[in-house]
Amino acid sequence: MLVAGVKSRLRAQNITYRELAAQLGVSEPTIQRDLARGNFSLHRLGEICKVLGVGLADLAQPPESSPMTELTADHEQVLVADPRLLLVT
């Protein structure tokens, strides 16, 4: 689960294994092997978290998607039809 979180965060931030390896001072094959096996130390995981700018708990959650800035016409109709929903929104 943590490995999937690391890979997901790397993709979301457009960080390659090569860039991560350079920032950690290890070789790219080391990063590839560690992530493929899911076998690395807590120290290494902490370093990866620093590079990604996240905490360990954040890796267990999917990266946040971009915030919704517009509603569809159907969503607007539902909100307008219910004053409580409109108030909460």
N, C-alpha and C positions, 0 to 999 in steps of 0.2 A: 504494500500500500504506500509506504514512504517512497519507494523507488518510482512508482507511478506518479506520485506527487512531484518528485524532483523532475522527472521527464516532462511532465505537464507544464511546470513552471518554466523550465528551460525553453520549451516551445513558445509559451505565452510571451516570454521576454526576448525571443529571438536570440538566445545565447546558444552557440554551438558547443559541442563537446570540446573542441579545440580551444575555444575561448575560455571555457570553464577550467580546463586543464592548465592553461597559461596563468589564470588568476590564482589557481591553487598551487602552482609550482610543481606539477606532475605532468606525465606524458598523456597524450590523448588516448592511447591504448589502455592506460591505467584506468581512466574514467570510463571508457567503454566496458572494460572487464568488470569494474566495480558495479556499474549499473546493470549489466547483463546478469551478473550473479546475485546482485542484491547483497553483496558481502563487503561491507566497509565499516570502519570504526565509527564510533560516536563522534570522535574528534573530526574525522573527515566529513561526516554528515553536518556537523556544526559549521565547518568551513564552507560547505556548499550553501547552507542556509544564509550565511553572511553574504556570499556572492549574490544570492537571489534576493536578499533583503527581506527574508521571511523568518518566522520562528518555526520550530519543529512541529508544533501543533498545526500550523498553516499547511504543512505538506499533506496532512490527512484530509484536507478539504480541497475541492476543486478551485482553480483560480477564478476569481470573480469575473463574470462576463461584463461587457460594457453596460452601463446603466441605460434603462429605457428612457428615451427622451420624447417619444411620441406614442399616442394611442391610436389604435385602429378605429374606424367609424363604429364598428360593432361594440368595442369596449366603451367608447364614449356614450353610446346609447344605453348600455347597461348602467353606467354611473349616473347618468342624468335621470334614469327611471327610478333610482333608489337614492333619496336624499341622504341616508346614512352613509352609503358608500361614497357619495360625492363629498360629504363632509370629511370622511377619513382620508380621501385622496387629496 
